[in-house]
């Protein structure tokens, strides 16, 4: 964040001439995934559900590229550029502004009909397209995500302390995980889904029909002892 500064708030610097950002979502939760069975078994490692399938960056970026090509066929010469976690773009605020959902107290985008089990992507484009309206926040008094977080990383509504978040600790952190947080992590070895698992809106989440998001056997319910033997 220090390296890119305010670039993430200026999309036109990533694609000169940008007038609009088309924000999209794509469901990733497969019907074949196991939650409780893995979390409740101390001999297994829990991998965040988003990471069980193939690399979503490539898949979603290809879909966005097709969308840009389709728009170009209908509108003539234009400039566009797809992004999927590949540049400093404020994906969640843009998704909220575009009406894909609202920002929940866990800081993720929530949609009334789809919960939060989806990826976000952006297509920067130099067309003056109509602008959608944001949705009203519908979390109400619910604080389930805050109270269930194993490391109490959601320190206030809409505020996550990344230094305590298991997703950050197991994926992004360079160096050793602080000792005080280790007992709280359980068997979560790559990411964490607890704030999504407890969210009432995810009763309405939509399952994906994308085969590439089906869990790979090696990651679905890996034995911790086997993982310890990796180099």
C-alpha positions in Angstrom: 0.0 0.0 0.0 2.9 2.3 0.7 4.4 1.5 -2.7 1.3 2.4 -4.7 0.0 5.2 -2.5 -3.2 6.7 -3.9 -2.9 5.0 -7.3 -5.6 2.6 -6.2 -8.0 5.6 -6.1 -7.1 6.8 -9.6 -8.1 4.1 -12.2 -7.4 6.5 -15.1 -3.7 6.2 -14.3 -3.9 2.4 -15.0 -5.8 2.9 -18.2 -5.5 6.5 -19.6 -8.9 7.8 -20.6 -10.9 5.6 -18.2 -14.4 6.9 -17.8 -16.1 3.9 -16.1 -15.3 0.8 -14.1 -17.6 -2.2 -14.8 -17.6 -4.3 -11.6 -18.5 -8.0 -11.8 -18.8 -10.9 -9.4 -18.5 -14.6 -9.9 -19.7 -17.3 -7.5 -17.0 -19.8 -6.4 -18.6 -22.0 -3.7 -18.8 -25.6 -4.8 -21.4 -28.0 -3.6 -18.6 -30.5 -3.0 -16.7 -28.7 -0.3 -16.7 -29.8 3.3 -16.7 -27.3 6.2 -17.4 -28.6 9.6 -15.9 -32.1 8.9 -12.6 -30.4 8.2 -12.6 -27.7 10.9 -13.6 -30.2 13.6 -10.9 -32.7 12.7 -7.5 -31.7 14.3 -5.6 -34.1 12.0 -6.7 -32.2 8.9 -5.7 -28.8 7.5 -8.4 -26.3 6.5 -7.8 -24.4 3.3 -10.0 -21.4 2.6 -12.8 -22.4 0.2 -11.8 -19.9 -2.5 -8.4 -21.6 -2.9 -9.6 -25.2 -3.4 -10.1 -24.9 -7.2 -8.0 -23.6 -10.0 -6.5 -20.1 -10.1 -9.5 -17.7 -10.2 -7.3 -14.8 -11.5 -6.8 -16.3 -14.9 -10.4 -17.6 -15.3 -12.1 -14.4 -14.3 -9.7 -12.2 -16.3 -10.4 -14.3 -19.4 -14.2 -13.7 -18.9 -13.6 -10.0 -18.5 -11.5 -9.9 -21.6 -14.4 -11.6 -23.5 -16.8 -9.0 -22.1 -14.6 -6.2 -23.3 -14.3 -7.8 -26.7 -18.1 -8.2 -26.9 -18.6 -4.5 -26.0 -16.1 -3.5 -28.6 -17.9 -5.5 -31.3 -21.1 -3.5 -30.6 -19.6 -0.1 -29.9 -16.6 0.2 -32.2 -13.1 1.3 -31.2 -12.6 1.7 -27.5 -10.0 1.0 -24.8 -10.5 -1.4 -22.0 -8.4 -3.4 -19.5 -9.5 -6.2 -17.1 -8.2 -6.6 -13.6 -8.6 -9.4 -11.0 -6.5 -8.6 -7.9 -3.7 -7.8 -10.4 -3.3 -4.1 -9.7 -3.9 -1.5 -7.0 -7.7 -1.1 -7.5 -10.2 -0.6 -4.8 -12.3 -3.6 -5.8 -14.7 -3.7 -2.9 -15.6 0.0 -2.7 -16.1 -0.1 -6.5 -18.4 -3.1 -6.2 -20.4 -1.4 -3.5 -20.7 1.8 -5.6 -21.8 -0.3 -8.6 -24.6 -1.9 -6.6 -23.2 -5.5 -6.4 -23.8 -5.5 -2.7 -22.9 -3.6 0.5 -19.9 -3.7 2.7 -20.6 -6.0 5.6 -19.1 -5.6 9.1 -16.5 -8.2 8.2 -15.4 -5.8 5.3 -16.5 -8.2 2.5 -19.2 -7.4 -0.1 -22.6 -8.9 0.8 -25.4 -9.5 -1.7 -29.0 -10.2 -0.6 -29.4 -13.0 -3.1 -25.9 -14.3 -3.2 -24.2 -13.8 0.2 -20.5 -13.3 0.0 -19.0 -16.4 -1.6 -17.9 -14.7 -4.8 -14.9 -13.2 -6.5 -14.8 -9.6 -7.7 -13.3 -8.3 -11.0 -13.1 -5.0 -12.8 -13.1 -3.9 -16.4 -11.8 -0.4 -16.9 -13.3 1.2 -20.0 -13.4 4.6 -21.8 -17.1 4.5 -22.5 -19.5 6.9 -20.6 -21.8 4.1 -19.6 -24.8 4.7 -17.3 -24.0 4.6 -13.6 -25.7 2.1 -11.2 -26.8 3.0 -7.7 -25.3 1.5 -4.5 -27.5 -0.7 -2.2 -28.4 0.1 1.4 -26.4 -1.8 4.0 -28.5 -4.5 5.5 -26.4 -6.0 8.4 -28.5 -4.2 11.0 -27.6 -5.1 14.5 -26.0 -8.4 13.6 -22.4 -8.8 14.8 -22.0 -12.5 14.3 -18.9 -12.1 12.1 -17.2 -10.0 14.8 -18.0 -12.4 17.7 -17.0 -15.6 15.8 -13.6 -14.4 14.5 -11.0 -16.8 16.1 -8.4 -14.1 16.6 -10.8 -11.1 17.2 -9.5 -9.5 14.0 -12.7 -7.5 13.4 -11.9 -4.9 15.9 -14.9 -2.7 15.0 -17.7 -2.8 12.5 -16.2 -2.6 9.0 -12.7 -2.6 10.4 -10.4 -5.6 10.2 -6.9 -5.6 11.8 -5.0 -7.5 9.2 -2.2 -8.2 11.8 -4.7 -10.5 13.6 -6.5 -11.9 10.5 -5.8 -15.6 9.8 -6.1 -15.0 6.1 -3.3 -12.4 6.3 -1.2 -14.5 8.7 -1.3 -17.6 6.7 -1.0 -16.1 3.2 0.5 -12.6 3.1 2.7 -12.4 6.2 6.4 -12.6 5.6 8.0 -14.2 8.6 6.8 -16.1 11.6 3.3 -15.9 12.9 3.2 -14.2 16.4 3.2 -16.9 19.1 0.1 -15.5 20.9 -2.1 -16.0 17.9 -1.0 -19.5 17.0 -3.2 -21.4 19.4 -6.3 -19.4 18.2 -5.8 -20.5 14.5 -6.7 -24.2 15.1 -6.1 -26.2 11.9 -6.6 -23.2 9.5 -3.5 -23.4 7.4 -4.4 -21.3 4.4 -6.9 -18.6 4.9 -10.1 -18.6 7.0 -13.8 -18.5 6.2 -15.3 -18.2 9.7 -16.8 -14.7 9.2 -18.5 -16.0 6.0 -19.7 -19.3 7.5 -21.5 -17.5 10.4 -23.1 -14.8 8.2 -26.9 -15.1 8.0 -26.9 -13.8 4.5 -24.9 -16.8 3.3 -28.0 -18.9 3.7 -28.9 -17.4 0.3 -25.5 -17.9 -1.3 -25.5 -19.4 -4.8 -23.4 -22.4 -5.6 -21.1 -22.2 -8.7 -21.5 -24.4 -11.7 -17.9 -23.7 -12.8 -15.9 -27.0 -12.9 -12.6 -25.1 -12.4 -13.8 -24.1 -8.9 -14.4 -27.7 -7.8 -12.0 -28.7 -5.0 -8.8 -30.4 -5.8 -8.3 -33.6 -3.8 -4.9 -32.6 -2.5 -6.2 -29.4 -0.9 -9.7 -30.3 0.1 -9.0 -32.3 3.3 -5.2 -32.6 3.6 -3.6 -34.5 6.5 -1.5 -32.2 8.6 1.2 -34.8 9.1 1.6 -35.2 5.4 1.9 -31.4 5.0 4.6 -31.2 7.7 6.7 -33.5 5.5 6.7 -31.1 2.6 10.0 -29.3 2.0 
